[in-house]
Amino acid sequence: MFKFIGSIITEMKLTTWPTGKQSIRDFFMVIEYTIFFLIFLMIFDWITQNGITFSVQHLLPLLK
């Protein structure tokens, strides 16, 4: 058990950690991607919703 924890500590010392500047840049990239996909999904949802509504409104009278 102690050997395992020791190897974890050794490995963590070998890890290259990002600088504060890199962390901030990465944070804003995540925010940008989140906003992009939010807008993409909103547009896709709007098109899907209106397409289904349009289809039902125009096909339902044909079934009667």
CHARMM-style PDB file with segment names, atoms N, HN, CA, C and O in Angstrom:
ATOM      1  N   MET     1       0.829  -1.197   0.000  1.00  0.00      PROA
ATOM      2  CA  MET     1       0.000   0.000   0.000  1.00  0.00      PROA
ATOM      3  C   MET     1       0.869   1.256   0.000  1.00  0.00      PROA
ATOM      4  O   MET     1       0.631   2.184  -0.773  1.00  0.00      PROA
ATOM      5  N   PHE     2       1.879   1.279   0.872  1.00  0.00      PROA
ATOM      6  HN  PHE     2       2.073   0.525   1.500  1.00  0.00      PROA
ATOM      7  CA  PHE     2       2.739   2.456   0.948  1.00  0.00      PROA
ATOM      8  C   PHE     2       3.596   2.611  -0.313  1.00  0.00      PROA
ATOM      9  O   PHE     2       3.910   3.728  -0.726  1.00  0.00      PROA
ATOM     10  N   LYS     3       3.967   1.489  -0.912  1.00  0.00      PROA
ATOM     11  HN  LYS     3       3.712   0.582  -0.577  1.00  0.00      PROA
ATOM     12  CA  LYS     3       4.732   1.527  -2.160  1.00  0.00      PROA
ATOM     13  C   LYS     3       3.873   2.140  -3.274  1.00  0.00      PROA
ATOM     14  O   LYS     3       4.356   2.925  -4.090  1.00  0.00      PROA
ATOM     15  N   PHE     4       2.599   1.766  -3.287  1.00  0.00      PROA
ATOM     16  HN  PHE     4       2.206   1.128  -2.625  1.00  0.00      PROA
ATOM     17  CA  PHE     4       1.673   2.293  -4.288  1.00  0.00      PROA
ATOM     18  C   PHE     4       1.525   3.812  -4.132  1.00  0.00      PROA
ATOM     19  O   PHE     4       1.605   4.548  -5.115  1.00  0.00      PROA
ATOM     20  N   ILE     5       1.312   4.272  -2.913  1.00  0.00      PROA
ATOM     21  HN  ILE     5       1.247   3.675  -2.114  1.00  0.00      PROA
ATOM     22  CA  ILE     5       1.169   5.720  -2.657  1.00  0.00      PROA
ATOM     23  C   ILE     5       2.464   6.441  -3.004  1.00  0.00      PROA
ATOM     24  O   ILE     5       2.435   7.536  -3.566  1.00  0.00      PROA
ATOM     25  N   GLY     6       3.605   5.830  -2.670  1.00  0.00      PROA
ATOM     26  HN  GLY     6       3.629   4.941  -2.213  1.00  0.00      PROA
ATOM     27  CA  GLY     6       4.897   6.429  -3.015  1.00  0.00      PROA
ATOM     28  C   GLY     6       5.075   6.566  -4.520  1.00  0.00      PROA
ATOM     29  O   GLY     6       5.614   7.565  -4.995  1.00  0.00      PROA
ATOM     30  N   SER     7       4.620   5.560  -5.274  1.00  0.00      PROA
ATOM     31  HN  SER     7       4.182   4.749  -4.888  1.00  0.00      PROA
ATOM     32  CA  SER     7       4.746   5.636  -6.731  1.00  0.00      PROA
ATOM     33  C   SER     7       3.814   6.703  -7.308  1.00  0.00      PROA
ATOM     34  O   SER     7       4.141   7.341  -8.309  1.00  0.00      PROA
ATOM     35  N   ILE     8       2.664   6.892  -6.680  1.00  0.00      PROA
ATOM     36  HN  ILE     8       2.398   6.374  -5.867  1.00  0.00      PROA
ATOM     37  CA  ILE     8       1.760   7.964  -7.130  1.00  0.00      PROA
ATOM     38  C   ILE     8       2.413   9.323  -6.912  1.00  0.00      PROA
ATOM     39  O   ILE     8       2.374  10.179  -7.796  1.00  0.00      PROA
ATOM     40  N   ILE     9       3.005   9.524  -5.757  1.00  0.00      PROA
ATOM     41  HN  ILE     9       3.037   8.829  -5.039  1.00  0.00      PROA
ATOM     42  CA  ILE     9       3.668  10.797  -5.456  1.00  0.00      PROA
ATOM     43  C   ILE     9       4.818  11.040  -6.427  1.00  0.00      PROA
ATOM     44  O   ILE     9       4.992  12.155  -6.918  1.00  0.00      PROA
ATOM     45  N   THR    10       5.599  10.007  -6.705  1.00  0.00      PROA
ATOM     46  HN  THR    10       5.457   9.101  -6.306  1.00  0.00      PROA
ATOM     47  CA  THR    10       6.703  10.131  -7.657  1.00  0.00      PROA
ATOM     48  C   THR    10       6.191  10.512  -9.045  1.00  0.00      PROA
ATOM     49  O   THR    10       6.774  11.364  -9.715  1.00  0.00      PROA
ATOM     50  N   GLU    11       5.112   9.886  -9.466  1.00  0.00      PROA
ATOM     51  HN  GLU    11       4.638   9.194  -8.922  1.00  0.00      PROA
ATOM     52  CA  GLU    11       4.540  10.168 -10.785  1.00  0.00      PROA
ATOM     53  C   GLU    11       3.987  11.592 -10.844  1.00  0.00      PROA
ATOM     54  O   GLU    11       4.123  12.269 -11.863  1.00  0.00      PROA
ATOM     55  N   MET    12       3.374  12.041  -9.771  1.00  0.00      PROA
ATOM     56  HN  MET    12       3.264  11.491  -8.943  1.00  0.00      PROA
ATOM     57  CA  MET    12       2.822  13.405  -9.734  1.00  0.00      PROA
ATOM     58  C   MET    12       3.933  14.452  -9.830  1.00  0.00      PROA
ATOM     59  O   MET    12       3.722  15.521 -10.404  1.00  0.00      PROA
ATOM     60  N   LYS    13       5.106  14.161  -9.279  1.00  0.00      PROA
ATOM     61  HN  LYS    13       5.278  13.293  -8.814  1.00  0.00      PROA
ATOM     62  CA  LYS    13       6.241  15.088  -9.389  1.00  0.00      PROA
ATOM     63  C   LYS    13       6.749  15.179 -10.824  1.00  0.00      PROA
ATOM     64  O   LYS    13       7.297  16.208 -11.220  1.00  0.00      PROA
ATOM     65  N   LEU    14       6.574  14.114 -11.608  1.00  0.00      PROA
ATOM     66  HN  LEU    14       6.129  13.279 -11.286  1.00  0.00      PROA
ATOM     67  CA  LEU    14       7.013  14.109 -13.001  1.00  0.00      PROA
ATOM     68  C   LEU    14       6.013  14.777 -13.935  1.00  0.00      PROA
ATOM     69  O   LEU    14       6.324  15.052 -15.094  1.00  0.00      PROA
ATOM     70  N   THR    15       4.819  15.035 -13.431  1.00  0.00      PROA
ATOM     71  HN  THR    15       4.565  14.811 -12.490  1.00  0.00      PROA
ATOM     72  CA  THR    15       3.761  15.618 -14.251  1.00  0.00      PROA
ATOM     73  C   THR    15       4.075  17.077 -14.552  1.00  0.00      PROA
ATOM     74  O   THR    15       4.517  17.818 -13.674  1.00  0.00      PROA
ATOM     75  N   THR    16       3.848  17.485 -15.789  1.00  0.00      PROA
ATOM     76  HN  THR    16       3.490  16.883 -16.502  1.00  0.00      PROA
ATOM     77  CA  THR    16       4.018  18.880 -16.175  1.00  0.00      PROA
ATOM     78  C   THR    16       2.684  19.590 -15.976  1.00  0.00      PROA
ATOM     79  O   THR    16       1.707  19.290 -16.663  1.00  0.00      PROA
ATOM     80  N   TRP    17       2.646  20.513 -15.053  1.00  0.00      PROA
ATOM     81  HN  TRP    17       3.440  20.756 -14.496  1.00  0.00      PROA
ATOM     82  CA  TRP    17       1.413  21.219 -14.741  1.00  0.00      PROA
ATOM     83  C   TRP    17       1.321  22.495 -15.567  1.00  0.00      PROA
ATOM     84  O   TRP    17       2.346  23.124 -15.829  1.00  0.00      PROA
ATOM     85  N   PRO    18       0.127  22.891 -15.981  1.00  0.00      PROA
ATOM     86  CA  PRO    18      -0.010  24.113 -16.781  1.00  0.00      PROA
ATOM     87  C   PRO    18       0.243  25.351 -15.936  1.00  0.00      PROA
ATOM     88  O   PRO    18       0.040  25.362 -14.722  1.00  0.00      PROA
ATOM     89  N   THR    19       0.693  26.386 -16.622  1.00  0.00      PROA
ATOM     90  HN  THR    19       0.859  26.377 -17.608  1.00  0.00      PROA
ATOM     91  CA  THR    19       0.897  27.659 -15.926  1.00  0.00      PROA
ATOM     92  C   THR    19      -0.457  28.335 -15.726  1.00  0.00      PROA
ATOM     93  O   THR    19      -1.475  27.893 -16.260  1.00  0.00      PROA
ATOM     94  N   GLY    20      -0.448  29.407 -14.955  1.00  0.00      PROA
ATOM     95  HN  GLY    20       0.378  29.766 -14.521  1.00  0.00      PROA
ATOM     96  CA  GLY    20      -1.694  30.148 -14.733  1.00  0.00      PROA
ATOM     97  C   GLY    20      -2.252  30.711 -16.032  1.00  0.00      PROA
ATOM     98  O   GLY    20      -3.465  30.720 -16.242  1.00  0.00      PROA
ATOM     99  N   LYS    21      -1.363  31.180 -16.902  1.00  0.00      PROA
ATOM    100  HN  LYS    21      -0.377  31.172 -16.731  1.00  0.00      PROA
ATOM    101  CA  LYS    21      -1.787  31.737 -18.190  1.00  0.00      PROA
ATOM    102  C   LYS    21      -2.434  30.659 -19.062  1.00  0.00      PROA
ATOM    103  O   LYS    21      -3.457  30.907 -19.700  1.00  0.00      PROA
ATOM    104  N   GLN    22      -1.844  29.477 -19.089  1.00  0.00      PROA
ATOM    105  HN  GLN    22      -1.013  29.275 -18.571  1.00  0.00      PROA
ATOM    106  CA  GLN    22      -2.408  28.376 -19.869  1.00  0.00      PROA
ATOM    107  C   GLN    22      -3.765  27.940 -19.304  1.00  0.00      PROA
ATOM    108  O   GLN    22      -4.684  27.623 -20.059  1.00  0.00      PROA
ATOM    109  N   SER    23      -3.879  27.928 -17.990  1.00  0.00      PROA
ATOM    110  HN  SER    23      -3.132  28.186 -17.377  1.00  0.00      PROA
ATOM    111  CA  SER    23      -5.144  27.539 -17.366  1.00  0.00      PROA
ATOM    112  C   SER    23      -6.255  28.514 -17.712  1.00  0.00      PROA
ATOM    113  O   SER    23      -7.381  28.106 -17.999  1.00  0.00      PROA
ATOM    114  N   ILE    24      -5.939  29.797 -17.685  1.00  0.00      PROA
ATOM    115  HN  ILE    24      -5.025  30.128 -17.452  1.00  0.00      PROA
ATOM    116  CA  ILE    24      -6.940  30.815 -18.024  1.00  0.00      PROA
ATOM    117  C   ILE    24      -7.341  30.687 -19.488  1.00  0.00      PROA
ATOM    118  O   ILE    24      -8.526  30.770 -19.812  1.00  0.00      PROA
ATOM    119  N   ARG    25      -6.358  30.484 -20.386  1.00  0.00      PROA
ATOM    120  HN  ARG    25      -5.396  30.418 -20.123  1.00  0.00      PROA
ATOM    121  CA  ARG    25      -6.655  30.310 -21.808  1.00  0.00      PROA
ATOM    122  C   ARG    25      -7.545  29.090 -22.035  1.00  0.00      PROA
ATOM    123  O   ARG    25      -8.518  29.149 -22.786  1.00  0.00      PROA
ATOM    124  N   ASP    26      -7.199  27.992 -21.381  1.00  0.00      PROA
ATOM    125  HN  ASP    26      -6.407  27.945 -20.771  1.00  0.00      PROA
ATOM    126  CA  ASP    26      -8.002  26.774 -21.522  1.00  0.00      PROA
ATOM    127  C   ASP    26      -9.412  26.971 -20.976  1.00  0.00      PROA
ATOM    128  O   ASP    26     -10.377  26.473 -21.555  1.00  0.00      PROA
ATOM    129  N   PHE    27      -9.535  27.692 -19.867  1.00  0.00      PROA
ATOM    130  HN  PHE    27      -8.750  28.096 -19.397  1.00  0.00      PROA
ATOM    131  CA  PHE    27     -10.847  27.966 -19.289  1.00  0.00      PROA
ATOM    132  C   PHE    27     -11.724  28.717 -20.287  1.00  0.00      PROA
ATOM    133  O   PHE    27     -12.884  28.355 -20.489  1.00  0.00      PROA
ATOM    134  N   PHE    28     -11.180  29.754 -20.910  1.00  0.00      PROA
ATOM    135  HN  PHE    28     -10.238  30.047 -20.746  1.00  0.00      PROA
ATOM    136  CA  PHE    28     -11.965  30.532 -21.865  1.00  0.00      PROA
ATOM    137  C   PHE    28     -12.263  29.735 -23.138  1.00  0.00      PROA
ATOM    138  O   PHE    28     -13.296  29.952 -23.771  1.00  0.00      PROA
ATOM    139  N   MET    29     -11.382  28.827 -23.515  1.00  0.00      PROA
ATOM    140  HN  MET    29     -10.542  28.650 -23.001  1.00  0.00      PROA
ATOM    141  CA  MET    29     -11.675  27.959 -24.661  1.00  0.00      PROA
ATOM    142  C   MET    29     -12.864  27.056 -24.344  1.00  0.00      PROA
ATOM    143  O   MET    29     -13.721  26.835 -25.199  1.00  0.00      PROA
ATOM    144  N   VAL    30     -12.918  26.538 -23.127  1.00  0.00      PROA
ATOM    145  HN  VAL    30     -12.221  26.718 -22.432  1.00  0.00      PROA
ATOM    146  CA  VAL    30     -14.058  25.706 -22.727  1.00  0.00      PROA
ATOM    147  C   VAL    30     -15.343  26.518 -22.758  1.00  0.00      PROA
ATOM    148  O   VAL    30     -16.375  26.026 -23.214  1.00  0.00      PROA
ATOM    149  N   ILE    31     -15.293  27.758 -22.277  1.00  0.00      PROA
ATOM    150  HN  ILE    31     -14.455  28.158 -21.906  1.00  0.00      PROA
ATOM    151  CA  ILE    31     -16.465  28.629 -22.301  1.00  0.00      PROA
ATOM    152  C   ILE    31     -16.894  28.894 -23.744  1.00  0.00      PROA
ATOM    153  O   ILE    31     -18.087  28.848 -24.046  1.00  0.00      PROA
ATOM    154  N   GLU    32     -15.942  29.171 -24.640  1.00  0.00      PROA
ATOM    155  HN  GLU    32     -14.974  29.208 -24.394  1.00  0.00      PROA
ATOM    156  CA  GLU    32     -16.261  29.419 -26.047  1.00  0.00      PROA
ATOM    157  C   GLU    32     -16.924  28.204 -26.693  1.00  0.00      PROA
ATOM    158  O   GLU    32     -17.935  28.342 -27.382  1.00  0.00      PROA
ATOM    159  N   TYR    33     -16.360  27.015 -26.474  1.00  0.00      PROA
ATOM    160  HN  TYR    33     -15.539  26.902 -25.915  1.00  0.00      PROA
ATOM    161  CA  TYR    33     -16.950  25.797 -27.045  1.00  0.00      PROA
ATOM    162  C   TYR    33     -18.340  25.539 -26.469  1.00  0.00      PROA
ATOM    163  O   TYR    33     -19.244  25.108 -27.183  1.00  0.00      PROA
ATOM    164  N   THR    34     -18.503  25.804 -25.185  1.00  0.00      PROA
ATOM    165  HN  THR    34     -17.768  26.155 -24.604  1.00  0.00      PROA
ATOM    166  CA  THR    34     -19.811  25.606 -24.557  1.00  0.00      PROA
ATOM    167  C   THR    34     -20.852  26.524 -25.182  1.00  0.00      PROA
ATOM    168  O   THR    34     -21.961  26.084 -25.485  1.00  0.00      PROA
ATOM    169  N   ILE    35     -20.510  27.787 -25.378  1.00  0.00      PROA
ATOM    170  HN  ILE    35     -19.609  28.144 -25.132  1.00  0.00      PROA
ATOM    171  CA  ILE    35     -21.440  28.746 -25.997  1.00  0.00      PROA
ATOM    172  C   ILE    35     -21.740  28.334 -27.436  1.00  0.00      PROA
ATOM    173  O   ILE    35     -22.889  28.396 -27.873  1.00  0.00      PROA
ATOM    174  N   PHE    36     -20.710  27.913 -28.173  1.00  0.00      PROA
ATOM    175  HN  PHE    36     -19.776  27.862 -27.818  1.00  0.00      PROA
ATOM    176  CA  PHE    36     -20.911  27.482 -29.555  1.00  0.00      PROA
ATOM    177  C   PHE    36     -21.900  26.321 -29.632  1.00  0.00      PROA
ATOM    178  O   PHE    36     -22.853  26.366 -30.410  1.00  0.00      PROA
ATOM    179  N   PHE    37     -21.674  25.277 -28.820  1.00  0.00      PROA
ATOM    180  HN  PHE    37     -20.900  25.242 -28.188  1.00  0.00      PROA
ATOM    181  CA  PHE    37     -22.555  24.115 -28.868  1.00  0.00      PROA
ATOM    182  C   PHE    37     -23.937  24.423 -28.309  1.00  0.00      PROA
ATOM    183  O   PHE    37     -24.921  23.822 -28.741  1.00  0.00      PROA
ATOM    184  N   LEU    38     -24.032  25.344 -27.361  1.00  0.00      PROA
ATOM    185  HN  LEU    38     -23.233  25.833 -27.010  1.00  0.00      PROA
ATOM    186  CA  LEU    38     -25.332  25.768 -26.860  1.00  0.00      PROA
ATOM    187  C   LEU    38     -26.142  26.407 -27.980  1.00  0.00      PROA
ATOM    188  O   LEU    38     -27.315  26.086 -28.167  1.00  0.00      PROA
ATOM    189  N   ILE    39     -25.515  27.308 -28.720  1.00  0.00      PROA
ATOM    190  HN  ILE    39     -24.562  27.569 -28.568  1.00  0.00      PROA
ATOM    191  CA  ILE    39     -26.201  27.955 -29.842  1.00  0.00      PROA
ATOM    192  C   ILE    39     -26.546  26.935 -30.925  1.00  0.00      PROA
ATOM    193  O   ILE    39     -27.645  26.962 -31.479  1.00  0.00      PROA
ATOM    194  N   PHE    40     -25.609  26.037 -31.226  1.00  0.00      PROA
ATOM    195  HN  PHE    40     -24.716  26.015 -30.776  1.00  0.00      PROA
ATOM    196  CA  PHE    40     -25.859  25.001 -32.228  1.00  0.00      PROA
ATOM    197  C   PHE    40     -27.056  24.139 -31.841  1.00  0.00      PROA
ATOM    198  O   PHE    40     -27.922  23.871 -32.674  1.00  0.00      PROA
ATOM    199  N   LEU    41     -27.110  23.702 -30.583  1.00  0.00      PROA
ATOM    200  HN  LEU    41     -26.406  23.919 -29.906  1.00  0.00      PROA
ATOM    201  CA  LEU    41     -28.217  22.857 -30.136  1.00  0.00      PROA
ATOM    202  C   LEU    41     -29.535  23.630 -30.093  1.00  0.00      PROA
ATOM    203  O   LEU    41     -30.592  23.063 -30.368  1.00  0.00      PROA
ATOM    204  N   MET    42     -29.481  24.917 -29.750  1.00  0.00      PROA
ATOM    205  HN  MET    42     -28.622  25.378 -29.526  1.00  0.00      PROA
ATOM    206  CA  MET    42     -30.703  25.724 -29.756  1.00  0.00      PROA
ATOM    207  C   MET    42     -31.263  25.843 -31.171  1.00  0.00      PROA
ATOM    208  O   MET    42     -32.471  25.715 -31.371  1.00  0.00      PROA
ATOM    209  N   ILE    43     -30.399  26.086 -32.147  1.00  0.00      PROA
ATOM    210  HN  ILE    43     -29.418  26.191 -31.984  1.00  0.00      PROA
ATOM    211  CA  ILE    43     -30.838  26.195 -33.539  1.00  0.00      PROA
ATOM    212  C   ILE    43     -31.368  24.850 -34.033  1.00  0.00      PROA
ATOM    213  O   ILE    43     -32.407  24.803 -34.692  1.00  0.00      PROA
ATOM    214  N   PHE    44     -30.666  23.756 -33.724  1.00  0.00      PROA
ATOM    215  HN  PHE    44     -29.822  23.794 -33.189  1.00  0.00      PROA
ATOM    216  CA  PHE    44     -31.118  22.429 -34.132  1.00  0.00      PROA
ATOM    217  C   PHE    44     -32.469  22.107 -33.508  1.00  0.00      PROA
ATOM    218  O   PHE    44     -33.348  21.565 -34.179  1.00  0.00      PROA
ATOM    219  N   ASP    45     -32.643  22.435 -32.236  1.00  0.00      PROA
ATOM    220  HN  ASP    45     -31.930  22.875 -31.691  1.00  0.00      PROA
ATOM    221  CA  ASP    45     -33.911  22.188 -31.552  1.00  0.00      PROA
ATOM    222  C   ASP    45     -35.028  23.007 -32.180  1.00  0.00      PROA
ATOM    223  O   ASP    45     -36.132  22.501 -32.384  1.00  0.00      PROA
ATOM    224  N   TRP    46     -34.747  24.270 -32.488  1.00  0.00      PROA
ATOM    225  HN  TRP    46     -33.851  24.680 -32.322  1.00  0.00      PROA
ATOM    226  CA  TRP    46     -35.753  25.141 -33.085  1.00  0.00      PROA
ATOM    227  C   TRP    46     -36.173  24.608 -34.459  1.00  0.00      PROA
ATOM    228  O   TRP    46     -37.364  24.562 -34.770  1.00  0.00      PROA
ATOM    229  N   ILE    47     -35.195  24.204 -35.283  1.00  0.00      PROA
ATOM    230  HN  ILE    47     -34.228  24.242 -35.031  1.00  0.00      PROA
ATOM    231  CA  ILE    47     -35.502  23.667 -36.616  1.00  0.00      PROA
ATOM    232  C   ILE    47     -36.301  22.369 -36.495  1.00  0.00      PROA
ATOM    233  O   ILE    47     -37.277  22.168 -37.218  1.00  0.00      PROA
ATOM    234  N   THR    48     -35.893  21.501 -35.593  1.00  0.00      PROA
ATOM    235  HN  THR    48     -35.100  21.664 -35.006  1.00  0.00      PROA
ATOM    236  CA  THR    48     -36.604  20.233 -35.405  1.00  0.00      PROA
ATOM    237  C   THR    48     -38.029  20.470 -34.937  1.00  0.00      PROA
ATOM    238  O   THR    48     -38.972  19.878 -35.464  1.00  0.00      PROA
ATOM    239  N   GLN    49     -38.182  21.337 -33.945  1.00  0.00      PROA
ATOM    240  HN  GLN    49     -37.416  21.817 -33.517  1.00  0.00      PROA
ATOM    241  CA  GLN    49     -39.517  21.609 -33.402  1.00  0.00      PROA
ATOM    242  C   GLN    49     -40.433  22.204 -34.469  1.00  0.00      PROA
ATOM    243  O   GLN    49     -41.574  21.767 -34.619  1.00  0.00      PROA
ATOM    244  N   ASN    50     -39.948  23.184 -35.200  1.00  0.00      PROA
ATOM    245  HN  ASN    50     -39.021  23.539 -35.078  1.00  0.00      PROA
ATOM    246  CA  ASN    50     -40.769  23.810 -36.237  1.00  0.00      PROA
ATOM    247  C   ASN    50     -41.017  22.866 -37.403  1.00  0.00      PROA
ATOM    248  O   ASN    50     -42.085  22.906 -38.014  1.00  0.00      PROA
ATOM    249  N   GLY    51     -40.054  22.025 -37.718  1.00  0.00      PROA
ATOM    250  HN  GLY    51     -39.186  21.992 -37.222  1.00  0.00      PROA
ATOM    251  CA  GLY    51     -40.249  21.060 -38.800  1.00  0.00      PROA
ATOM    252  C   GLY    51     -41.317  20.039 -38.461  1.00  0.00      PROA
ATOM    253  O   GLY    51     -42.142  19.696 -39.307  1.00  0.00      PROA
ATOM    254  N   ILE    52     -41.308  19.551 -37.228  1.00  0.00      PROA
ATOM    255  HN  ILE    52     -40.637  19.830 -36.540  1.00  0.00      PROA
ATOM    256  CA  ILE    52     -42.330  18.585 -36.814  1.00  0.00      PROA
ATOM    257  C   ILE    52     -43.697  19.257 -36.758  1.00  0.00      PROA
ATOM    258  O   ILE    52     -44.689  18.687 -37.213  1.00  0.00      PROA
ATOM    259  N   THR    53     -43.754  20.458 -36.206  1.00  0.00      PROA
ATOM    260  HN  THR    53     -42.949  20.921 -35.836  1.00  0.00      PROA
ATOM    261  CA  THR    53     -45.030  21.188 -36.133  1.00  0.00      PROA
ATOM    262  C   THR    53     -45.574  21.452 -37.529  1.00  0.00      PROA
ATOM    263  O   THR    53     -46.762  21.250 -37.783  1.00  0.00      PROA
ATOM    264  N   PHE    54     -44.717  21.900 -38.430  1.00  0.00      PROA
ATOM    265  HN  PHE    54     -43.752  22.065 -38.224  1.00  0.00      PROA
ATOM    266  CA  PHE    54     -45.119  22.173 -39.810  1.00  0.00      PROA
ATOM    267  C   PHE    54     -45.636  20.895 -40.476  1.00  0.00      PROA
ATOM    268  O   PHE    54     -46.670  20.912 -41.144  1.00  0.00      PROA
ATOM    269  N   SER    55     -44.909  19.785 -40.290  1.00  0.00      PROA
ATOM    270  HN  SER    55     -44.069  19.771 -39.747  1.00  0.00      PROA
ATOM    271  CA  SER    55     -45.302  18.513 -40.900  1.00  0.00      PROA
ATOM    272  C   SER    55     -46.654  18.043 -40.376  1.00  0.00      PROA
ATOM    273  O   SER    55     -47.502  17.605 -41.153  1.00  0.00      PROA
ATOM    274  N   VAL    56     -46.857  18.130 -39.084  1.00  0.00      PROA
ATOM    275  HN  VAL    56     -46.168  18.486 -38.453  1.00  0.00      PROA
ATOM    276  CA  VAL    56     -48.119  17.676 -38.497  1.00  0.00      PROA
ATOM    277  C   VAL    56     -49.270  18.552 -38.979  1.00  0.00      PROA
ATOM    278  O   VAL    56     -50.344  18.045 -39.302  1.00  0.00      PROA
ATOM    279  N   GLN    57     -49.052  19.855 -39.027  1.00  0.00      PROA
ATOM    280  HN  GLN    57     -48.179  20.267 -38.764  1.00  0.00      PROA
ATOM    281  CA  GLN    57     -50.121  20.768 -39.446  1.00  0.00      PROA
ATOM    282  C   GLN    57     -50.525  20.540 -40.905  1.00  0.00      PROA
ATOM    283  O   GLN    57     -51.693  20.700 -41.258  1.00  0.00      PROA
ATOM    284  N   HSD    58     -49.574  20.170 -41.742  1.00  0.00      PROA
ATOM    285  HN  HSD    58     -48.625  20.040 -41.455  1.00  0.00      PROA
ATOM    286  CA  HSD    58     -49.878  20.001 -43.155  1.00  0.00      PROA
ATOM    287  C   HSD    58     -50.248  18.575 -43.541  1.00  0.00      PROA
ATOM    288  O   HSD    58     -50.931  18.372 -44.545  1.00  0.00      PROA
ATOM    289  N   LEU    59     -49.821  17.594 -42.777  1.00  0.00      PROA
ATOM    290  HN  LEU    59     -49.266  17.759 -41.962  1.00  0.00      PROA
ATOM    291  CA  LEU    59     -50.148  16.210 -43.096  1.00  0.00      PROA
ATOM    292  C   LEU    59     -51.417  15.733 -42.407  1.00  0.00      PROA
ATOM    293  O   LEU    59     -52.083  14.830 -42.913  1.00  0.00      PROA
ATOM    294  N   LEU    60     -51.766  16.311 -41.276  1.00  0.00      PROA
ATOM    295  HN  LEU    60     -51.225  17.044 -40.865  1.00  0.00      PROA
ATOM    296  CA  LEU    60     -52.964  15.886 -40.551  1.00  0.00      PROA
ATOM    297  C   LEU    60     -54.229  16.069 -41.361  1.00  0.00      PROA
ATOM    298  O   LEU    60     -55.072  15.171 -41.354  1.00  0.00      PROA
ATOM    299  N   PRO    61     -54.417  17.194 -42.070  1.00  0.00      PROA
ATOM    300  CA  PRO    61     -55.640  17.308 -42.899  1.00  0.00      PROA
ATOM    301  C   PRO    61     -55.696  16.263 -44.028  1.00  0.00      PROA
ATOM    302  O   PRO    61     -56.788  15.893 -44.462  1.00  0.00      PROA
ATOM    303  N   LEU    62     -54.572  15.796 -44.495  1.00  0.00      PROA
ATOM    304  HN  LEU    62     -53.685  16.096 -44.143  1.00  0.00      PROA
ATOM    305  CA  LEU    62     -54.555  14.796 -45.560  1.00  0.00      PROA
ATOM    306  C   LEU    62     -55.034  13.428 -45.065  1.00  0.00      PROA
ATOM    307  O   LEU    62     -55.519  12.614 -45.851  1.00  0.00      PROA
ATOM    308  N   LEU    63     -54.895  13.182 -43.761  1.00  0.00      PROA
ATOM    309  HN  LEU    63     -54.501  13.843 -43.123  1.00  0.00      PROA
ATOM    310  CA  LEU    63     -55.285  11.896 -43.210  1.00  0.00      PROA
ATOM    311  C   LEU    63     -56.771  11.797 -42.920  1.00  0.00      PROA
ATOM    312  O   LEU    63     -57.285  10.701 -42.698  1.00  0.00      PROA
ATOM    313  N   LYS    64     -57.469  12.922 -42.918  1.00  0.00      PROA
ATOM    314  HN  LYS    64     -57.051  13.813 -43.099  1.00  0.00      PROA
ATOM    315  CA  LYS    64     -58.911  12.909 -42.597  1.00  0.00      PROA
ATOM    316  C   LYS    64     -59.737  12.543 -43.777  1.00  0.00      PROA
ATOM    317  OT1 LYS    64     -60.963  12.486 -43.679  1.00  0.00      PROA
TER     318      LYS     64
END
